[in-house]
């Protein structure tokens, strides 16, 4: 019986897909078993300590001895740091059913670097929701994502953010202030042009989308609008899959002015009437500048019915201590 090349290629493709799927499932199973095993090791360590035979101190002789003996018996994976984090995994998640079957040990190792329970819960939930790689998780933690999102909420909102991760239900939920663009590698005092900033964002679009957050898809740069014979250009246009609306971003090199706000309002009105189709919700506009005057922004945006926001961007990572202090003040409020 003659075998056609087309059918044979289909067979190869089907087998290949099954193998890839099987390997992915196997890798997930291995990760889940590894995390559960490390959690159990952590529990045994804590129970040993609580038995009075060893004090629960990080500088304890116990971890030095355990690391040396377990490595000798079972090979790599039992460094002192790993053992400390196994212990911390159990203490942080005392119920094994609260562990994620999506997060790997490498994810948990990064998340447990912080001692803030709210922060730990947030990054665990958010990593699972957005399927972050370990590299993406590291970047989000380094850019203080939890703190930046938390600062725009009240105490109740911060607790909810920690318990459920970022929930996108309205325009305000996609905003950050500031946006951190350290991946563009633009020196803080560099005299850049707006066109250069836009070009660098396009060249680093994957990182910019990660900073924007879940749900954004890129539509176009320099989106041309024709009104009464005059051309206008929106710097960046995205579509948000969750909110089902266009998101327009205008980049400003310096401080955002009231004229910038007015121009964005014009863009939003045009999109509502000329670009939106059935099923699209009202567009969102974000004017993104290096600086913003809160009083000016308040007056410029007052009584504007469109979803228009002004945020800052910065080319360096935020000050961790400052953000932690501000968040603690917020949480201490009655």
C-alpha positions as CSV (number, residue, x, y, z in Angstrom):
1,X,0.0,0.0,0.0
2,X,1.4,3.3,-1.1
3,X,1.7,6.0,1.6
4,X,1.2,9.6,0.4
5,X,3.7,12.2,1.7
6,X,0.8,14.4,2.9
7,X,-0.7,11.8,5.1
8,X,2.7,10.7,6.4
9,X,3.5,14.3,7.3
10,X,0.2,14.6,9.2
11,X,1.1,11.4,11.1
12,X,4.5,12.9,12.1
13,X,2.8,16.1,13.1
14,X,0.1,14.4,15.3
15,X,2.8,12.2,17.0
16,X,4.9,15.3,17.6
17,X,2.0,17.2,19.1
18,X,1.2,14.3,21.5
19,X,4.9,14.1,22.6
20,X,5.1,17.8,23.3
21,X,1.8,17.8,25.2
22,X,3.0,14.7,27.2
23,X,6.3,16.3,28.0
24,X,4.6,19.5,29.2
25,X,2.3,17.5,31.4
26,X,5.2,15.4,32.7
27,X,7.2,18.6,33.5
28,X,4.2,20.0,35.4
29,X,3.8,16.8,37.4
30,X,7.5,16.8,38.3
31,X,7.3,20.4,39.4
32,X,4.2,19.8,41.5
33,X,5.7,16.7,43.2
34,X,9.0,18.6,43.8
35,X,7.2,21.5,45.5
36,X,5.1,19.1,47.6
37,X,8.2,17.2,48.6
38,X,10.1,20.4,49.6
39,X,7.0,21.5,51.6
40,X,7.1,18.1,53.4
41,X,10.8,18.5,54.1
42,X,10.1,22.0,55.5
43,X,7.5,20.5,57.8
44,X,9.8,17.8,59.1
45,X,12.5,20.5,59.8
46,X,9.9,22.7,61.7
47,X,8.6,19.7,63.7
48,X,12.2,18.7,64.6
49,X,12.8,22.3,65.8
50,X,9.6,22.4,67.8
51,X,10.6,19.2,69.4
52,X,13.1,21.2,71.4
53,X,16.2,19.7,69.8
54,X,17.1,22.7,67.9
55,X,16.3,26.4,68.1
56,X,14.5,27.9,65.1
57,X,17.3,30.4,64.2
58,X,18.5,31.1,60.6
59,X,22.1,30.9,61.8
60,X,21.5,27.5,63.3
61,X,24.1,24.8,63.1
62,X,21.2,22.5,62.0
63,X,21.1,23.8,58.4
64,X,24.9,23.5,57.9
65,X,24.8,19.9,59.0
66,X,21.6,19.0,57.1
67,X,23.0,20.5,53.9
68,X,26.3,18.6,54.2
69,X,24.7,15.3,55.0
70,X,21.8,15.4,52.6
71,X,24.1,16.5,49.7
72,X,26.5,13.6,50.5
73,X,23.5,11.1,50.5
74,X,21.3,12.5,47.7
75,X,23.2,14.9,45.6
76,X,22.5,18.5,44.6
77,X,19.5,20.6,45.7
78,X,20.2,20.7,49.4
79,X,22.2,23.9,49.9
80,X,21.7,25.8,53.1
81,X,19.7,28.4,51.3
82,X,17.4,25.8,49.7
83,X,16.7,24.2,53.1
84,X,15.9,27.5,54.7
85,X,13.4,28.2,52.0
86,X,11.9,24.8,52.3
87,X,11.3,25.6,55.9
88,X,9.9,29.0,55.0
89,X,7.6,27.4,52.4
90,X,6.0,25.3,55.1
91,X,5.7,28.2,57.5
92,X,4.2,30.5,54.9
93,X,1.8,27.9,53.4
94,X,1.0,25.7,56.4
95,X,-1.8,24.0,54.5
96,X,-0.4,22.1,51.5
97,X,-3.6,22.5,49.5
98,X,-2.9,26.2,49.2
99,X,0.2,25.5,47.1
100,X,-0.2,26.1,43.4
101,X,0.2,23.3,40.9
102,X,1.4,25.8,38.4
103,X,4.3,27.4,40.2
104,X,7.6,25.7,40.2
105,X,10.1,25.5,43.1
106,X,12.1,28.3,41.3
107,X,9.0,30.5,41.4
108,X,8.5,29.9,45.2
109,X,12.2,30.4,45.8
110,X,11.9,34.0,44.3
111,X,8.6,34.8,46.0
112,X,9.8,33.7,49.4
113,X,12.7,36.2,49.3
114,X,10.3,38.8,50.7
115,X,9.0,38.6,54.3
116,X,5.8,40.5,53.6
117,X,2.9,38.1,53.8
118,X,0.7,40.4,51.6
119,X,3.4,40.6,49.0
120,X,4.0,36.8,49.0
121,X,0.3,36.1,48.5
122,X,0.0,38.6,45.6
123,X,3.0,37.4,43.6
124,X,1.9,33.7,44.1
125,X,-1.6,34.6,42.8
126,X,-0.4,36.9,40.0
127,X,2.3,34.5,38.7
128,X,-0.4,31.7,38.5
129,X,-2.9,34.1,36.8
130,X,-0.5,35.4,34.2
131,X,1.7,32.3,33.8
132,X,4.9,34.3,34.4
133,X,8.2,32.7,33.8
134,X,10.7,32.9,36.7
135,X,12.5,35.7,34.7
136,X,9.2,37.7,34.4
137,X,8.4,37.2,38.1
138,X,11.9,38.5,39.0
139,X,11.4,41.6,37.0
140,X,7.9,42.3,38.4
141,X,9.2,41.9,42.0
142,X,12.2,44.1,41.3
143,X,10.0,46.8,39.9
144,X,7.8,46.7,43.0
145,X,4.6,45.9,41.1
146,X,2.6,45.0,44.2
147,X,3.5,48.3,45.9
148,X,2.8,50.3,42.8
149,X,-0.7,48.8,42.4
150,X,-1.4,48.9,46.1
151,X,-0.7,52.6,46.4
152,X,-3.8,53.4,44.3
153,X,-6.1,51.5,46.6
154,X,-7.5,51.8,50.1
155,X,-6.7,49.4,52.9
156,X,-9.5,47.0,51.9
157,X,-8.4,47.1,48.3
158,X,-4.8,46.3,49.3
159,X,-6.0,43.2,51.2
160,X,-8.1,42.1,48.3
161,X,-5.2,42.6,45.9
162,X,-3.1,40.3,48.1
163,X,-5.8,37.6,48.3
164,X,-6.9,37.5,44.7
165,X,-4.1,39.2,42.6
166,X,-4.9,42.0,40.2
167,X,-8.6,41.8,39.0
168,X,-9.3,43.9,35.9
169,X,-12.9,45.0,35.9
170,X,-12.7,48.7,35.1
171,X,-10.4,51.2,33.5
172,X,-8.6,52.2,36.7
173,X,-7.6,48.6,37.3
174,X,-5.1,48.7,34.4
175,X,-3.3,51.8,35.6
176,X,0.1,52.1,37.3
177,X,1.7,55.2,38.6
178,X,4.6,55.2,37.9
179,X,5.2,52.9,34.9
180,X,8.8,51.6,35.2
181,X,10.7,51.5,31.9
182,X,14.1,50.5,33.1
183,X,14.4,47.9,30.3
184,X,14.7,50.7,27.7
185,X,18.2,51.4,29.2
186,X,17.8,55.2,28.8
187,X,20.1,57.1,31.3
188,X,18.1,59.2,33.7
189,X,19.5,62.5,32.6
190,X,19.7,61.7,28.9
191,X,18.1,64.4,26.7
192,X,15.9,62.1,24.6
193,X,13.1,63.0,22.1
194,X,9.6,61.7,22.3
195,X,10.2,59.9,19.0
196,X,13.3,58.2,20.5
197,X,11.2,57.1,23.5
198,X,8.5,55.6,21.2
199,X,11.1,53.9,19.0
200,X,12.7,52.2,22.1
201,X,9.3,51.1,23.4
202,X,8.5,49.5,20.0
203,X,11.9,47.8,20.0
204,X,11.2,46.4,23.5
205,X,7.5,45.8,22.9
206,X,7.4,42.4,24.8
207,X,8.8,44.0,27.9
208,X,6.5,47.0,27.6
209,X,3.5,44.7,27.3
210,X,4.6,42.9,30.4
211,X,4.8,46.3,32.2
212,X,1.3,47.3,30.9
213,X,-0.1,44.0,32.3
214,X,-2.5,41.3,31.4
215,X,-4.9,41.7,28.5
216,X,-3.1,44.2,26.2
217,X,-2.5,43.5,22.5
218,X,-0.6,45.9,20.3
219,X,-2.6,47.5,17.5
220,X,-0.5,50.3,15.9
221,X,2.0,53.1,16.4
222,X,1.4,56.7,15.1
223,X,-2.3,55.9,14.5
224,X,-3.4,58.6,12.0
225,X,-6.6,60.6,12.7
226,X,-8.1,62.9,10.1
227,X,-10.4,65.6,11.4
228,X,-11.6,68.6,9.3
229,X,-8.6,68.1,6.9
230,X,-6.1,68.1,9.7
231,X,-4.0,65.1,10.6
232,X,-3.4,64.0,14.2
233,X,-1.3,61.0,15.4
234,X,-1.8,58.8,18.5
235,X,1.6,57.5,19.6
236,X,0.5,54.0,20.6
237,X,-2.8,52.2,20.3
238,X,-3.6,48.9,22.1
239,X,-6.7,46.8,22.5
240,X,-7.6,45.4,25.9
241,X,-9.0,41.9,25.5
242,X,-10.6,41.8,29.0
243,X,-12.1,45.3,29.0
244,X,-12.9,45.0,25.3
245,X,-11.8,48.5,24.4
246,X,-9.0,50.5,22.7
247,X,-6.3,51.9,24.9
248,X,-4.6,55.0,23.6
249,X,-1.2,56.1,24.9
250,X,0.4,59.5,24.3
251,X,4.0,59.8,25.3
252,X,5.4,63.1,26.7
253,X,9.0,63.8,27.2
254,X,8.5,66.3,30.1
255,X,5.6,67.4,32.2
256,X,2.1,66.7,31.1
257,X,0.2,69.9,30.3
258,X,-3.5,70.7,30.1
259,X,-3.1,70.9,26.3
260,X,-2.0,67.2,26.3
261,X,-5.1,66.3,28.3
262,X,-7.3,68.2,25.8
263,X,-5.7,66.5,22.9
264,X,-6.2,63.0,24.3
265,X,-9.8,63.9,25.0
266,X,-10.2,64.7,21.3
267,X,-8.6,61.3,20.3
268,X,-11.1,59.5,22.6
269,X,-14.1,61.3,21.2
270,X,-12.9,60.4,17.7
271,X,-12.4,56.7,18.5
272,X,-15.8,56.5,20.1
273,X,-17.5,57.8,17.0
274,X,-15.3,56.6,14.1
275,X,-13.3,53.6,15.2
276,X,-15.3,51.6,17.8
277,X,-17.5,48.8,16.4
278,X,-20.3,46.8,17.9
279,X,-19.1,45.1,21.1
280,X,-16.4,47.7,21.8
281,X,-16.6,49.5,25.1
282,X,-15.5,53.2,25.4
283,X,-11.8,53.7,24.8
284,X,-9.3,54.5,27.5
285,X,-6.7,57.3,27.2
286,X,-3.4,57.4,29.1
287,X,-1.2,60.5,28.8
288,X,2.2,59.2,30.0
289,X,4.8,61.8,31.0
290,X,8.0,62.1,32.9
291,X,6.4,64.4,35.4
292,X,2.9,65.5,36.3
293,X,1.4,68.2,38.5
294,X,-1.4,66.6,40.5
295,X,-3.3,69.9,40.9
296,X,-3.1,70.7,37.2
297,X,-4.1,67.2,36.3
298,X,-7.1,67.4,38.6
299,X,-8.4,70.6,37.0
300,X,-7.6,69.5,33.5
301,X,-9.5,66.2,33.8
302,X,-12.4,67.5,35.9
303,X,-15.8,67.1,34.2
304,X,-14.3,65.1,31.3
305,X,-16.7,62.2,30.7
306,X,-14.2,60.1,28.9
307,X,-11.9,57.5,30.6
308,X,-8.8,59.7,30.6
309,X,-5.8,59.3,32.9
310,X,-2.4,60.8,33.4
311,X,0.5,58.7,34.7
312,X,4.2,59.0,35.1
313,X,7.0,56.9,33.7
314,X,10.5,56.5,35.0
315,X,13.7,54.8,33.6
316,X,14.9,53.5,37.0
317,X,13.5,51.1,39.5
318,X,11.5,52.7,42.3
319,X,12.9,53.2,45.8
320,X,11.9,50.0,47.7
321,X,12.1,51.5,51.2
322,X,10.1,54.6,50.3
323,X,7.3,52.5,48.7
324,X,7.3,50.1,51.7
325,X,7.0,53.1,54.1
326,X,4.1,54.6,52.1
327,X,2.3,51.3,51.9
328,X,2.7,50.7,55.7
329,X,1.2,54.2,56.4
330,X,-1.8,53.3,54.2
331,X,-2.3,49.9,56.0
332,X,-2.1,51.6,59.4
333,X,-4.9,54.0,58.5
334,X,-8.3,53.2,60.2
